[in-house]
Amino acid sequence: MADMASMDPEGMDGVRMTWNVWPRTKVEASKCVIPLAASISPIRRHPDILNLDYAPLHCRCSAVLNAFASVDYRARIWKCPFCLHTNTFPTHYHSITQDNLPGELYPQCTTVEYAVPSSVPGVGVQFDPRTGAPVGPPLPPPVFVFVLDTCMIEEELGYAKSALKQAIGLLPENALVGFVSFGTQAHVHELGFSEMSKVFVFKGNKEVTKDQILDQLGLGSSSRRAPTSGFPRGAQNGFQSSGVNRFLLPASECEYTLDSLLDELQTDQWPVQPGHRPQRCTGVALSVAAGLLGACLPGTGARIVALVGGPCTEGPGTIVSKDLSDPVRSHKDLDKDAAPYYKKAVKFYDSIAKQLVAQGHVLDLFASALDQVGVAEMKVAVESTGGLVVLSESFGHSVFKDSFKRVFEDGEQSLGLCFNGTLEINCSKDIKIQGVIGPCSSLEKKGPNVADTVIGEGNTSAWKLCGLDKSTCLTVFFDLSSTGSNAPGPANQLYLQFVTRYQNPEGKNLLRVTTVTRQWVDTAVSTEELVQGFDQETAAVVMARLTSLKMETEEGFDATRWLDRTLIRLCSKFGEYRKDDPTSFTLNPYFSLFPQFMFNLRRSQFVQVFNNSPDETAYFRMLLNRENISNATVMIQPSLTSYTFGSPPQPALLDVASIAADRILLLDAYFSVVVFHGMTIAQWRNMGYHHQADHEGFAQLLQVPQEDSQMLVKERFPVPRLVVCDQHGSQARFLLAKLNPSATYNNANEMSAGSDIIFTDDVSLQVFFEHLSKLAVQS
Amino acid sequence: MVAPVPPGAPRPNNQQYPGPPNFYPGSQGNSNALADNMQNLSLNRPPPMMPGSGPRPPPPFGQAPQSFPQHSPAYGVPQRGPSPMSRPGPPAGLARPGAPPPVSQPAGFLSNVPLNRPTGPPSSQPPFGSRPSMPGGPVAQPVASSSGFPAFGPSGNVAAGPPPGARPIAFGSPPPVGSGMSMPPSGMLGGPVSNGHQMAGSGEFPRGTQFPGGAVTTPQTPYAQPPSGPFPRTAPSMPPPATFPGAPHGRPAVSGLPYGPPSAQVAPPPLGFPGPMQPPRYGMGPLPNQSMTNIPTAMGQPGAAAPGGPARIDPNQIPRPGSSSSPTVFETRQSNQANPPPPATSDYVVRDTGNCSPRYMRCTINQIPCTVDLLSTSGMQLALMVQPLAQSHPSEEPIQVVDFGEGGPVRCSRCKGYINPFMKFIDQGRKFICNFCGYTDETPRDYHCNLGPDGRRRDVDERPELCRGTVEFVATKEYMVRDPMPAVYFFLIDVSMNAIQTGATAAACNAIQQVLSDLPEGPRTFVGIATFDSTIHFYNLKRALQQPLMLIVPDVQDVYTPLETDVIVQLSECRQHLELLLDSIPTMFQESKTPESAFGAAVKAAFLAMKSKGGKLMVFQSILCSVGVGALSSREAEGRANMSAGEKEAHKLLQPADKTLKTMAIELAEYQVCVDIFVTTQAYVDMASISVIPKTTGGQVYCYYPFSALSDPPKLYNDLKWNITRPQGFEAVMRVRCSQGIQVQEYLGNFCKRIPTDIDLPAIDCDKAVMVTLKHDDKLQDGAECAFQCALLYTTIFGERRIRVTTLSLSCTNMLSNLFRAADLDSQFACMLKQAANEIPSKALPLVKEQATNSCINALYAYRKFCATVTSTGQLILPEALKLFPLYTLALTKSVGLRTDGRVDDRSFWINYVSSLSTPLAIPLVYPRMISVHDLDVKDNEGAVLPPPIPLSSEHISNEGVYFLENGEDGLLYVGESVDSDILQKLFDVPSAAEIPNQYVLQQYDNQLSKKFNDAVNEIRRQRCSYLRIKLCKKGDPSGMLFLSYMVEDRTASGPSYVEFLVQVHRQIQLKMN
């Protein structure tokens, strides 16, 4: 298992399942306790993926020709593995032979990517007469609308402005840029107006519809207003007709304008009453930005990049009153229904989400404030559009600064932000799709494969991913048809096909087809195969995602209890034991890590929400839902590496016992990375030994964990908070909070010198196990 | 395009004045004190002593002493003896000392003495031309000026010394050449002219009328019934037969009567004026106070006159306004009595001797009837015309500012009346009795002063508040709800397609650009600017920005201000940005294709931006507000479309379309925002609806229709400049208090009223007048004094809070005749005008006209019935003071507002213009001044810049002539069909009338005529404090018709001729008598 992690367990397909063999019936499936689910990374990069410059071949069931189709070369026909229908190859496939296969039929190419013509409405698909490759109309450039909060102190605004300037400098030259700033009112800057800076001002406390916004910006169909400035740009962007190019300009053209505009941009000039929060109309600003993008041609990839420095207090989307004596809602308030603004705000952001999804545009949220800004309310808009979210405490903090830069950077580290994705899932008969958890929204495409029960975005076999990137990950929940035959049929294999259509950063339309197969097993006979098909990490992550979802959607849901009972059921089902004899309890290696994952999940920020603000919880959960299994696993159960003299870095137990005076520990809790120096190490370092020539070894020891942590920081988005601390230092809590409290003040006297204890009443892993075995074996 | 006059340039003389084509009222004006400011501003006014400069002669002068018989020398007509004149001849002795009165006798008529008016044969020259050239000298002789009558003149007139004050009068002008020609002879024969119109003229000021001594008797025409054959009048003193040579002005009706029989006219016996009243006035002798016109009773149809028949009324003899003479000195009180004020348009210098200057407050009657019955019997209105910040004459003493320190001004503890010269101190000065409520107050300890032997406080003469009718008190904290507001100027400019394309935007920007330097200096001056089309564009003028930032408010249904600060910035901080911005606005919107205007929303948005401070909002609007808050529809066109249905409701178009703007206006007023609207349009803008905003906020509407980018920008600039530089105040509250027995009934003007007793004026300036109607609630004591006090609490542009207190104390009377003698024509007419204007939107037009006419008739009837001594029914007898009342009433019924042939917007504008109109401008509005231009360089006007005015009758318009007519707002330059090309060349630099461009711009060419004309126009501008919108009118095209529509003495579709009207009035009176 450990090997697998380092070996890219997702492979080229980017698909991991809780169970890699499937029970045949719904009843059997429910006995498996852990649901049938797949975690997919729809556009994960992989060097082996074949790029095909022609259009895919569809079966009439809409599945795409793939490596699992059985082909009759002579008859030039192929049989769809999903519907079993036989299709004839079209003429351009006529040269097909066993030795001359099109890429999608190579057995190892279970994932291929097609280049398809862009789907600009009104323009039919055309093919290059010579190559047969599809040729589309000119690609619409991506659009970035920056939305900047100005209700901040001068310093914060300064940070935000310089981040923006940097970002604009990094944008591709042809990318179109728009700018909205807001405070008490929302300002849409008309960048194409050459005479002077010109902004359209929207009142902060009034909800405006998209049509009103367009009309008021002079972009509406009913508006007879022509562009007031002559920017004869021709129609190359396809925007001329709507006049939106007054507001959206190619980055190369407006960089200077924006720079000077940002230089002059002041903090919100409206007075703030003493004892009050500034009036901040985040809601209106976002709906105005969304409305502005509504004037773009459909199919244009666009994102709203919002930099928010505090809670919305004005107009729609308000999350808290202006009076500072009213604190921003806490989890407790939400539980007790004592958050007067919450539901209304969620409803408002939900409407923005719907609008953005309909337009195919993305909302990215960069929230930096010491207090909450309303991520919990805005979550729906960010998540359903596949937007990015970064939460930090200041725009000057590296968590924001570096993350923000990453969004726009090119090259290896780039996030590969893509637009306008749609995901369709085809699956074998008897398999039903319950829904998807992750950054997407349902397209409400009904079909025989759609389950009645819904988890997450359900009731469909197609989803919209307005924004997606190479690390985007979705969790698909499956169910089995209750009418399916229990008898082992001829079809021993089940097939799942994920068809993802998207627009890459260059504006090219691509279609990726991933087809996977798994085996049906008759679990009523034996569970052995089933057990071997269990993926503990995936199962843990799926459980975490499911728990989070349930906590958000089910009233009075007791997550800990639910997790415990699930774990107990699982152990009862798959453990080996004698009834009522806890000591006899053992778990198969395929399951052995799972209880520990659950132990950590119960302690994690996902379940123990009361340690966090609703904003943080929302933030953590969004990332949990959109990251791949390995990363999500780290979120649940951080990894700990120990560095000491005379041995290479090695994984350490996530236990307080791992702390030693002469060790450096590196904790990766995903959101934070902690470099923890043991007492002795810290003392030596403070005395400066590492600067001395004869203590090069020490210098190196100090150096290595730093470098490793930098590696983590560099790869990850959002950039984790890096904490460097010493044993007994105040920052050490970042480590201690994650460790198994095997040593607490209750048993401190048993501990050896140099180790550490955690002041907690939480149970340790050991105690947890004891209880688990006891309960699992109960009859 | 406009060259500003260097500050400090002497303004006084025309001669010296370089005569820039454009006139800048008040260009200097940066001084620090309001008073100074006014002084400076008033430089524009005619310099004292300049003969001819006085706009209109004060009426008193107009009265010829009755005792002088007048002879009309002319043509051997038998003169009747001196007609009993109601006008005091101007005894020379009475003349105002200082001012040599230019006497302008036309053709040698004598002024004072009983003159006989020769009725001149019609000369081709307007008689007005004949100004006696000598100022000061008694002009006995006819000046050989242009008038054709010199010959006659001497004879009759000589007798009396020229009245000092005598100005040339417009006496009857000779009948127009054409028609008149034939008549002259007859005229001569007929009539003894009754008038002294000379006299009138002479002594008089402007009003001097043709009617000399008051009574003009027209010879009766032998119509059906010649009244008394030869009209012998048994006038006590002399019956000069007045014959009016009827000049048929193409109107057969009147003309053609043989005047043959000189009729004797009887002047009503002079009503004895109690000595005190009369004598002092302007050097006139006791004034007779009535005028008479003989009117044949049986006026037949106008057409009845047989050709060749004698006209019954000589149009040249009937009362007409004259022109004024040089300034007189007016003491507000003499012999401890109120002194009736000179005519509002005359040139006078006030000495405040206890009562306020009539510029600030004048009453329709200078004595107060003791009972309501007496008042209603008189048929006159009792009202005050209050103009609290009116400009004073430069020679007048500035208003004194009194600071009572912490305690504030001394006031009556019961009615809160302010201390004034009429509060009576008793008990050794320890107490004083309030002259309003009669309450006895304790004198504040630190204000105590012993009384002298005369019963007055010993310090009276040192304390302005005890010896002056007008003083200003420094307001204490008690009078402030907040710190005095800064001077805030917000400009709102239309940049819709239309505005840009017609050049209106450029003109507005340019004008604003130029007036920036006229805004008060210093940190208290704030400026903001916004433009609008279908959206509203604000500009952040903060200095930190490299360039202004344009902030657009696109939601015109629910507007808001885009910034709380920085939209309105200290002028010193944003001058550069502002200039840059004003330069670029016209080009910035060059491509604009927005045809719509969100005027209402823009005003609202600007208001929101100004709300915290208040201030002046100046809006430049070019098209009908079509979108957003307060959007309007093209009601006029709709009204025209279904004319038949809309006929009855025609006046509805003169009412605001709905309440939206009114509600908004009240809110604006509440936050001390005053809105002025400059309408630079080519089309209907629904003036009736939009004018509600300025009206309610103490603002003003300026109209440039149709806007011409060529000729209007200078006026726009000058209007804006005057608007900003004229003396004015902000956040004002005004209340008028009256003595017991009288109370305020209603206020009328541009203001907002929230409580019954006070009016709120977000801004008030020197041009704005408020009419205050009064009513009795008790009887007054005969001989007692009734006082009126107007208190205006306001903030100066320099941020000082002041209370201007204006007190007028008049004596009460039980005598009807006293009321007529004390009637103030200007105020009476202003009152009638305002009431009519006020009613037009809510009443059917015929009703309004009828009311005006009736009110005129009622007064005349009352006089006829109770005061006139003449019994003949055939005579129309007019009280001297009101002798021009019929003429003005007629003019009113023919004025723009009361006609239906014009644009609805023009009428609405007129109605709105009238509501705040000052008294001196009331009469010119309906009875404009007309002068001839073509002969300006020929005639010698004794150094006067302006020739005497010509009566507004087409018979005085010659085809060879060029005339200029002005009403204080518009100026019409009329060019006849066959004007000498040399004159055209001189005036217009083109050889023929056809080549004069229709969009006329006044220019000065290098010749005497052009120079004189420019001087004359500039003089008028100065007098009116208005740049005048000069329009060229050519005979034969629509503009010519427009010009002729001002000839109110003609018979037109909208009403009878002057003579006909007099006949009508007379008949009505007769009916009533019977």
Interface residues (C-beta under 8 A of the other chain):
Chain A: Q185 H187 E190 F193 E195 M196 S197 K198 V199 F200 V201 F202 K203 K206 V208 Q212 D215 Q216 L217 G218 R224 R225 A226 P227 T228 S229 G230 S260 E264 Q266 Q269 W270 P271
Chain B: S534 T535 H537 F538 A544 L545 Q546 Q547 P548 L549 M550 L551 I552 V553 P554 D555 D558 Y560 P562 L563 E564 T565 D566 L581 S584 T587 M588 F589 E591 S592 K593 T594 P595
